[in-house]
C-alpha cells in the first residue's frame, strides 16, 4: 500500500502584521506559553526586531512571501510519517511487528531565496501489535533550505513526535494519537519557543475498486498545550487512490484537506484552511521503494513568525522502506 501522503506548513506575510495582533503583538512582547518549562511572556530585544526587519512603517517586510513545499508520507499536522494501515493483522500478538523509514526532498516553486528545498528524515514503527490493535510511534525531522547566504542554506528545522494506540473494528482502524510539534530556526537567532501538543482521534480504512485501492483517513481533536501558536483544534481528511501498472510499478493520486480552529483572542484571525493535491509513481524493489511525485498545495503557518496562507507547486522524490 502506498503510504499516506502528507502536507507541510508554509506561509506568506507582511512584517507589520506579524508584529501587530498576529504573531508577536504590538509592543514586541511574545504571548505566554501554556506548555510547562517554556519561558513565559517577555519583551523581545531590539536586535531581534531589527533582524526580522520589523518597524512601525515597514509594511511589506523581510518576512515577505514564503513557499515551502514538500512531501512525505503523512503524519501529524504538520507534517510526519503517518501510521500505515495493515491489511492483514497477525493471528497472535507480535513485538516490533512493523518498521518503516522515509527520506524525501522536494524542490519548491518559490521566489523567496530562503526557501528552495524541503527535506525529511524519519521513521515509524509498531511497538506491539496485539491483534485487536497496535501501539505505534512516529518521528520526523524536517530541514528547510534556501540560498540566502549560500547555495544550500538550512534555515529551519522542525521536529514531530507521535504515539498512537488503536483498535481494529471490521475493515476500519480507530486510533487515539498524541503528538508534539516543535519548530525552530536554523543558523538564525530565535528568542521564543514555537510548539504545540495535540490529541486526535483517527479513522482509517481502505477498499478495492477493481484494480484500484482507495485509502481514506479522517482525524481531528483538540490542542492540549501550545507556545506561540493560536490553534484550539485541528482536523484532517485525506483520500488516496492507487493503481498498479506492473508488479513493481504503481501510480497514485492523493487529495488532502485540513482545518485549524483558532483562539481569536491570540492573533485576531479566523480558522485556517489548507489542502494538497499530489500525483506520482512508486517504483518498488526488493529492499524498498522510490516515489516520484509532483503537485500543488495551500499551506498554513509553517514559518514561526508569519500567519498567512501560501500556495505553490512542488516536485520531488521519496525513499521509503
WOBEL-V982299 format. One line per field, one symbol per residue. ss: DSSP state (H for helix, E for strand, C for the rest). burial: I if it has 24 or more other ideal C-beta (glycine too) atoms within 12 Angstrom, else O. A space follows every 50 residues. Layout:
ss = ???
burial = ???
This chain:
ss = CCCCECCCCCCECCHHHHHCCCCCECCCEECCCCCCCCCCCEECCHHHHH HHCCCCCCCCCCCCECCCCCCCECCCCCCCCCCCCCCCCCCCCEEEEEEE EEEEEEEECCCCCCCCEEEEEEEEEEEEECCCCEEEEEEEEEEEEECCCC CCEEEEEEEEEEEEEEEEECCEEEEEEEEEEEEEECCCCCCCCEEEEEEE EEEEEEEEECCEEEEEEEEEEEEEEEECCCEEEEEEEEEEEEEEEECCEE EEEEEEEEEEEECHHHHCCCCEEEEEEEEEEEEECCCCEEEEEEEEEEEC CCCCCCCCCEEEEEEEEEEEC
burial = IIIIIIIIIIIIIIIIIIIIOIIIIOOIOIIOIIIOOIOOOOOIOOOIIO OIOIOOOOOOIIIIIIIIIIIIIIIIIIIIIIIIIIOOIOOOOOOOIIII IIIIIIIIIIOIOIIIIIIIIIIIIIIOIOOOIIIIIIIIIIIIIIOIOO OOOIIIIIIIIIIIIIOIOOOOIIIIIIIIIIIIIIOIOIIIIIIIIIII IIIIIIOOOOOOIIIIIIIIIOIIIIIIIIIIIIIIIIIIIIOOOOOOOI IIIIIIIIIIIIOOOIIOIOOIIIIIIIIIIIIIOOOOIIIIIIIIIIII IIIIIIIIIIIIIIIIIIIII
